[in-house]
Amino acid sequence: VQLVESGGGLAQAGGSLRLSCMGSGSSFDDVGAVAWFRQAPGKARDAVAAVNLYEGGRRYYSDAFKGRVTISFDDAKNTVNLEINPLNADDAGVYFCGAMRGVALGIGRQAMLQTERYRHWGQGTQVTVSS
């Protein structure tokens, strides 16, 4: 599974940002879930949102971002998008997308947002927020 993130850069607080994660590789058909994570400098990699591809695209959001982010899956393009609106200064960091292979049925919210369950990662995209 190969994942490539894009869409990061400098954005203004109060504005919006759209990140994309494109998946490829023959094993991508085995991917059960894709999630976005944010890693601030010196901090752990924390989940932002996840989408379950086995449960009709069911979405999960972390409490820290709920209400400000939207995750979506474009099946035709094998792309998972993340929109953040409005942006806060605290949203800055490197955003990674991760993929979970295997059947993802009956996995609850806590597991869907658990970093350790994702074994395939992109290289990350940097988001800087100006005030």
Biotite code that builds the C-alpha atoms (Angstrom):
import biotite.structure as struc

atoms = struc.array([
    struc.Atom([0.000, 0.000, 0.000], chain_id="A", res_id=1, res_name="VAL", atom_name="CA", element="C"),
    struc.Atom([1.378, 3.390, -0.991], chain_id="A", res_id=2, res_name="GLN", atom_name="CA", element="C"),
    struc.Atom([-0.075, 6.591, 0.373], chain_id="A", res_id=3, res_name="LEU", atom_name="CA", element="C"),
    struc.Atom([0.736, 10.096, -0.802], chain_id="A", res_id=4, res_name="VAL", atom_name="CA", element="C"),
    struc.Atom([-0.525, 13.171, 1.020], chain_id="A", res_id=5, res_name="GLU", atom_name="CA", element="C"),
    struc.Atom([-0.922, 16.593, -0.536], chain_id="A", res_id=6, res_name="SER", atom_name="CA", element="C"),
    struc.Atom([-2.542, 19.926, 0.177], chain_id="A", res_id=7, res_name="GLY", atom_name="CA", element="C"),
    struc.Atom([-0.488, 21.169, 3.080], chain_id="A", res_id=8, res_name="GLY", atom_name="CA", element="C"),
    struc.Atom([1.181, 24.553, 3.276], chain_id="A", res_id=9, res_name="GLY", atom_name="CA", element="C"),
    struc.Atom([0.628, 27.921, 4.896], chain_id="A", res_id=10, res_name="LEU", atom_name="CA", element="C"),
    struc.Atom([-2.933, 28.818, 5.764], chain_id="A", res_id=11, res_name="ALA", atom_name="CA", element="C"),
    struc.Atom([-4.562, 31.541, 7.792], chain_id="A", res_id=12, res_name="GLN", atom_name="CA", element="C"),
    struc.Atom([-6.316, 30.972, 11.077], chain_id="A", res_id=13, res_name="ALA", atom_name="CA", element="C"),
    struc.Atom([-10.040, 31.144, 10.520], chain_id="A", res_id=14, res_name="GLY", atom_name="CA", element="C"),
    struc.Atom([-9.689, 29.927, 6.964], chain_id="A", res_id=15, res_name="GLY", atom_name="CA", element="C"),
    struc.Atom([-10.011, 26.434, 5.546], chain_id="A", res_id=16, res_name="SER", atom_name="CA", element="C"),
    struc.Atom([-7.671, 23.775, 4.244], chain_id="A", res_id=17, res_name="LEU", atom_name="CA", element="C"),
    struc.Atom([-8.193, 20.611, 2.224], chain_id="A", res_id=18, res_name="ARG", atom_name="CA", element="C"),
    struc.Atom([-5.762, 17.731, 2.429], chain_id="A", res_id=19, res_name="LEU", atom_name="CA", element="C"),
    struc.Atom([-5.771, 14.711, 0.157], chain_id="A", res_id=20, res_name="SER", atom_name="CA", element="C"),
    struc.Atom([-4.401, 11.210, 0.547], chain_id="A", res_id=21, res_name="CYS", atom_name="CA", element="C"),
    struc.Atom([-4.112, 9.113, -2.575], chain_id="A", res_id=22, res_name="MET", atom_name="CA", element="C"),
    struc.Atom([-3.728, 5.376, -2.200], chain_id="A", res_id=23, res_name="GLY", atom_name="CA", element="C"),
    struc.Atom([-2.202, 3.012, -4.726], chain_id="A", res_id=24, res_name="SER", atom_name="CA", element="C"),
    struc.Atom([-0.698, -0.435, -5.028], chain_id="A", res_id=25, res_name="GLY", atom_name="CA", element="C"),
    struc.Atom([-2.274, -3.813, -5.648], chain_id="A", res_id=26, res_name="SER", atom_name="CA", element="C"),
    struc.Atom([-2.833, -4.316, -1.929], chain_id="A", res_id=27, res_name="SER", atom_name="CA", element="C"),
    struc.Atom([-4.906, -1.160, -1.623], chain_id="A", res_id=28, res_name="PHE", atom_name="CA", element="C"),
    struc.Atom([-7.973, -3.284, -2.376], chain_id="A", res_id=29, res_name="ASP", atom_name="CA", element="C"),
    struc.Atom([-7.392, -4.901, 1.022], chain_id="A", res_id=30, res_name="ASP", atom_name="CA", element="C"),
    struc.Atom([-7.539, -1.618, 2.893], chain_id="A", res_id=31, res_name="VAL", atom_name="CA", element="C"),
    struc.Atom([-10.391, -1.543, 5.377], chain_id="A", res_id=32, res_name="GLY", atom_name="CA", element="C"),
    struc.Atom([-9.955, 1.919, 6.840], chain_id="A", res_id=33, res_name="ALA", atom_name="CA", element="C"),
    struc.Atom([-8.056, 5.123, 6.215], chain_id="A", res_id=34, res_name="VAL", atom_name="CA", element="C"),
    struc.Atom([-7.461, 7.844, 8.759], chain_id="A", res_id=35, res_name="ALA", atom_name="CA", element="C"),
    struc.Atom([-5.813, 11.227, 9.072], chain_id="A", res_id=36, res_name="TRP", atom_name="CA", element="C"),
    struc.Atom([-3.445, 12.024, 11.904], chain_id="A", res_id=37, res_name="PHE", atom_name="CA", element="C"),
    struc.Atom([-1.758, 15.196, 13.112], chain_id="A", res_id=38, res_name="ARG", atom_name="CA", element="C"),
    struc.Atom([1.662, 15.321, 14.714], chain_id="A", res_id=39, res_name="GLN", atom_name="CA", element="C"),
    struc.Atom([2.685, 18.578, 16.320], chain_id="A", res_id=40, res_name="ALA", atom_name="CA", element="C"),
    struc.Atom([6.380, 19.218, 17.100], chain_id="A", res_id=41, res_name="PRO", atom_name="CA", element="C"),
    struc.Atom([7.496, 17.081, 20.030], chain_id="A", res_id=42, res_name="GLY", atom_name="CA", element="C"),
    struc.Atom([4.078, 15.461, 20.345], chain_id="A", res_id=43, res_name="LYS", atom_name="CA", element="C"),
    struc.Atom([2.604, 12.089, 19.560], chain_id="A", res_id=44, res_name="ALA", atom_name="CA", element="C"),
    struc.Atom([0.745, 11.352, 16.351], chain_id="A", res_id=45, res_name="ARG", atom_name="CA", element="C"),
    struc.Atom([-2.948, 11.766, 17.134], chain_id="A", res_id=46, res_name="ASP", atom_name="CA", element="C"),
    struc.Atom([-5.982, 10.827, 15.107], chain_id="A", res_id=47, res_name="ALA", atom_name="CA", element="C"),
    struc.Atom([-8.076, 13.531, 13.494], chain_id="A", res_id=48, res_name="VAL", atom_name="CA", element="C"),
    struc.Atom([-10.663, 11.493, 11.596], chain_id="A", res_id=49, res_name="ALA", atom_name="CA", element="C"),
    struc.Atom([-11.147, 8.077, 10.044], chain_id="A", res_id=50, res_name="ALA", atom_name="CA", element="C"),
    struc.Atom([-13.337, 6.481, 7.419], chain_id="A", res_id=51, res_name="VAL", atom_name="CA", element="C"),
    struc.Atom([-14.333, 2.820, 7.402], chain_id="A", res_id=52, res_name="ASN", atom_name="CA", element="C"),
    struc.Atom([-14.363, 1.514, 3.844], chain_id="A", res_id=53, res_name="LEU", atom_name="CA", element="C"),
    struc.Atom([-16.104, -1.733, 4.866], chain_id="A", res_id=54, res_name="TYR", atom_name="CA", element="C"),
    struc.Atom([-19.014, -0.024, 6.541], chain_id="A", res_id=55, res_name="GLU", atom_name="CA", element="C"),
    struc.Atom([-20.204, 2.177, 3.728], chain_id="A", res_id=56, res_name="GLY", atom_name="CA", element="C"),
    struc.Atom([-17.775, 4.958, 4.437], chain_id="A", res_id=57, res_name="GLY", atom_name="CA", element="C"),
    struc.Atom([-18.785, 5.419, 8.056], chain_id="A", res_id=58, res_name="ARG", atom_name="CA", element="C"),
    struc.Atom([-16.850, 8.334, 9.543], chain_id="A", res_id=59, res_name="ARG", atom_name="CA", element="C"),
    struc.Atom([-15.281, 8.881, 12.915], chain_id="A", res_id=60, res_name="TYR", atom_name="CA", element="C"),
    struc.Atom([-13.935, 12.111, 14.369], chain_id="A", res_id=61, res_name="TYR", atom_name="CA", element="C"),
    struc.Atom([-11.716, 12.861, 17.307], chain_id="A", res_id=62, res_name="SER", atom_name="CA", element="C"),
    struc.Atom([-13.212, 15.120, 19.964], chain_id="A", res_id=63, res_name="ASP", atom_name="CA", element="C"),
    struc.Atom([-10.478, 17.703, 19.413], chain_id="A", res_id=64, res_name="ALA", atom_name="CA", element="C"),
    struc.Atom([-11.503, 18.235, 15.798], chain_id="A", res_id=65, res_name="PHE", atom_name="CA", element="C"),
    struc.Atom([-15.168, 17.295, 15.759], chain_id="A", res_id=66, res_name="LYS", atom_name="CA", element="C"),
    struc.Atom([-17.334, 19.968, 14.212], chain_id="A", res_id=67, res_name="GLY", atom_name="CA", element="C"),
    struc.Atom([-14.456, 21.494, 12.268], chain_id="A", res_id=68, res_name="ARG", atom_name="CA", element="C"),
    struc.Atom([-13.291, 18.672, 10.024], chain_id="A", res_id=69, res_name="VAL", atom_name="CA", element="C"),
    struc.Atom([-14.881, 16.541, 7.346], chain_id="A", res_id=70, res_name="THR", atom_name="CA", element="C"),
    struc.Atom([-13.370, 13.332, 6.025], chain_id="A", res_id=71, res_name="ILE", atom_name="CA", element="C"),
    struc.Atom([-14.521, 11.865, 2.732], chain_id="A", res_id=72, res_name="SER", atom_name="CA", element="C"),
    struc.Atom([-13.573, 9.017, 0.419], chain_id="A", res_id=73, res_name="PHE", atom_name="CA", element="C"),
    struc.Atom([-13.521, 9.283, -3.363], chain_id="A", res_id=74, res_name="ASP", atom_name="CA", element="C"),
    struc.Atom([-13.777, 5.672, -4.465], chain_id="A", res_id=75, res_name="ASP", atom_name="CA", element="C"),
    struc.Atom([-13.031, 6.416, -8.113], chain_id="A", res_id=76, res_name="ALA", atom_name="CA", element="C"),
    struc.Atom([-9.742, 8.089, -7.218], chain_id="A", res_id=77, res_name="LYS", atom_name="CA", element="C"),
    struc.Atom([-8.751, 5.995, -4.190], chain_id="A", res_id=78, res_name="ASN", atom_name="CA", element="C"),
    struc.Atom([-8.430, 9.287, -2.351], chain_id="A", res_id=79, res_name="THR", atom_name="CA", element="C"),
    struc.Atom([-9.364, 10.261, 1.169], chain_id="A", res_id=80, res_name="VAL", atom_name="CA", element="C"),
    struc.Atom([-9.833, 13.977, 1.700], chain_id="A", res_id=81, res_name="ASN", atom_name="CA", element="C"),
    struc.Atom([-9.774, 15.958, 4.919], chain_id="A", res_id=82, res_name="LEU", atom_name="CA", element="C"),
    struc.Atom([-11.191, 19.441, 5.135], chain_id="A", res_id=83, res_name="GLU", atom_name="CA", element="C"),
    struc.Atom([-10.546, 21.632, 8.151], chain_id="A", res_id=84, res_name="ILE", atom_name="CA", element="C"),
    struc.Atom([-12.776, 24.664, 8.602], chain_id="A", res_id=85, res_name="ASN", atom_name="CA", element="C"),
    struc.Atom([-12.170, 26.878, 10.440], chain_id="A", res_id=86, res_name="PRO", atom_name="CA", element="C"),
    struc.Atom([-8.462, 26.486, 11.058], chain_id="A", res_id=87, res_name="LEU", atom_name="CA", element="C"),
    struc.Atom([-7.018, 27.179, 14.488], chain_id="A", res_id=88, res_name="ASN", atom_name="CA", element="C"),
    struc.Atom([-3.410, 28.004, 15.317], chain_id="A", res_id=89, res_name="ALA", atom_name="CA", element="C"),
    struc.Atom([-3.260, 24.697, 17.230], chain_id="A", res_id=90, res_name="ASP", atom_name="CA", element="C"),
    struc.Atom([-3.966, 22.780, 14.017], chain_id="A", res_id=91, res_name="ASP", atom_name="CA", element="C"),
    struc.Atom([-0.391, 23.268, 12.821], chain_id="A", res_id=92, res_name="ALA", atom_name="CA", element="C"),
    struc.Atom([1.773, 20.189, 12.416], chain_id="A", res_id=93, res_name="GLY", atom_name="CA", element="C"),
    struc.Atom([2.535, 17.388, 10.016], chain_id="A", res_id=94, res_name="VAL", atom_name="CA", element="C"),
    struc.Atom([-0.539, 15.565, 8.788], chain_id="A", res_id=95, res_name="TYR", atom_name="CA", element="C"),
    struc.Atom([-0.227, 11.910, 7.920], chain_id="A", res_id=96, res_name="PHE", atom_name="CA", element="C"),
    struc.Atom([-2.688, 9.504, 6.428], chain_id="A", res_id=97, res_name="CYS", atom_name="CA", element="C"),
    struc.Atom([-2.636, 5.911, 7.541], chain_id="A", res_id=98, res_name="GLY", atom_name="CA", element="C"),
    struc.Atom([-4.223, 2.762, 6.177], chain_id="A", res_id=99, res_name="ALA", atom_name="CA", element="C"),
    struc.Atom([-5.527, -0.275, 8.003], chain_id="A", res_id=100, res_name="MET", atom_name="CA", element="C"),
    struc.Atom([-5.541, -3.446, 5.967], chain_id="A", res_id=101, res_name="ARG", atom_name="CA", element="C"),
    struc.Atom([-8.050, -6.197, 6.450], chain_id="A", res_id=102, res_name="GLY", atom_name="CA", element="C"),
    struc.Atom([-11.748, -6.472, 7.092], chain_id="A", res_id=103, res_name="VAL", atom_name="CA", element="C"),
    struc.Atom([-12.881, -3.567, 9.216], chain_id="A", res_id=104, res_name="ALA", atom_name="CA", element="C"),
    struc.Atom([-16.291, -4.707, 10.402], chain_id="A", res_id=105, res_name="LEU", atom_name="CA", element="C"),
    struc.Atom([-17.585, -4.045, 13.891], chain_id="A", res_id=106, res_name="GLY", atom_name="CA", element="C"),
    struc.Atom([-14.652, -1.838, 14.830], chain_id="A", res_id=107, res_name="ILE", atom_name="CA", element="C"),
    struc.Atom([-15.770, 0.852, 17.186], chain_id="A", res_id=108, res_name="GLY", atom_name="CA", element="C"),
    struc.Atom([-14.836, 4.509, 17.297], chain_id="A", res_id=109, res_name="ARG", atom_name="CA", element="C"),
    struc.Atom([-12.022, 4.107, 19.792], chain_id="A", res_id=110, res_name="GLN", atom_name="CA", element="C"),
    struc.Atom([-10.290, 1.476, 17.684], chain_id="A", res_id=111, res_name="ALA", atom_name="CA", element="C"),
    struc.Atom([-10.831, 3.393, 14.465], chain_id="A", res_id=112, res_name="MET", atom_name="CA", element="C"),
    struc.Atom([-8.974, 6.365, 15.954], chain_id="A", res_id=113, res_name="LEU", atom_name="CA", element="C"),
    struc.Atom([-6.168, 4.315, 17.462], chain_id="A", res_id=114, res_name="GLN", atom_name="CA", element="C"),
    struc.Atom([-2.808, 5.085, 15.860], chain_id="A", res_id=115, res_name="THR", atom_name="CA", element="C"),
    struc.Atom([-1.377, 1.625, 16.488], chain_id="A", res_id=116, res_name="GLU", atom_name="CA", element="C"),
    struc.Atom([-3.982, -0.039, 14.269], chain_id="A", res_id=117, res_name="ARG", atom_name="CA", element="C"),
    struc.Atom([-2.647, 1.717, 11.173], chain_id="A", res_id=118, res_name="TYR", atom_name="CA", element="C"),
    struc.Atom([0.425, 0.056, 9.694], chain_id="A", res_id=119, res_name="ARG", atom_name="CA", element="C"),
    struc.Atom([0.800, 1.866, 6.364], chain_id="A", res_id=120, res_name="HIS", atom_name="CA", element="C"),
    struc.Atom([1.725, 5.540, 6.249], chain_id="A", res_id=121, res_name="TRP", atom_name="CA", element="C"),
    struc.Atom([2.345, 8.325, 3.826], chain_id="A", res_id=122, res_name="GLY", atom_name="CA", element="C"),
    struc.Atom([5.274, 10.727, 4.105], chain_id="A", res_id=123, res_name="GLN", atom_name="CA", element="C"),
    struc.Atom([3.161, 13.480, 5.643], chain_id="A", res_id=124, res_name="GLY", atom_name="CA", element="C"),
    struc.Atom([2.313, 17.015, 4.620], chain_id="A", res_id=125, res_name="THR", atom_name="CA", element="C"),
    struc.Atom([3.207, 20.084, 6.672], chain_id="A", res_id=126, res_name="GLN", atom_name="CA", element="C"),
    struc.Atom([0.484, 22.497, 7.734], chain_id="A", res_id=127, res_name="VAL", atom_name="CA", element="C"),
    struc.Atom([1.452, 25.920, 9.064], chain_id="A", res_id=128, res_name="THR", atom_name="CA", element="C"),
    struc.Atom([-1.208, 28.260, 10.411], chain_id="A", res_id=129, res_name="VAL", atom_name="CA", element="C"),
    struc.Atom([-0.680, 32.000, 10.597], chain_id="A", res_id=130, res_name="SER", atom_name="CA", element="C"),
    struc.Atom([-2.655, 34.180, 12.985], chain_id="A", res_id=131, res_name="SER", atom_name="CA", element="C"),
])
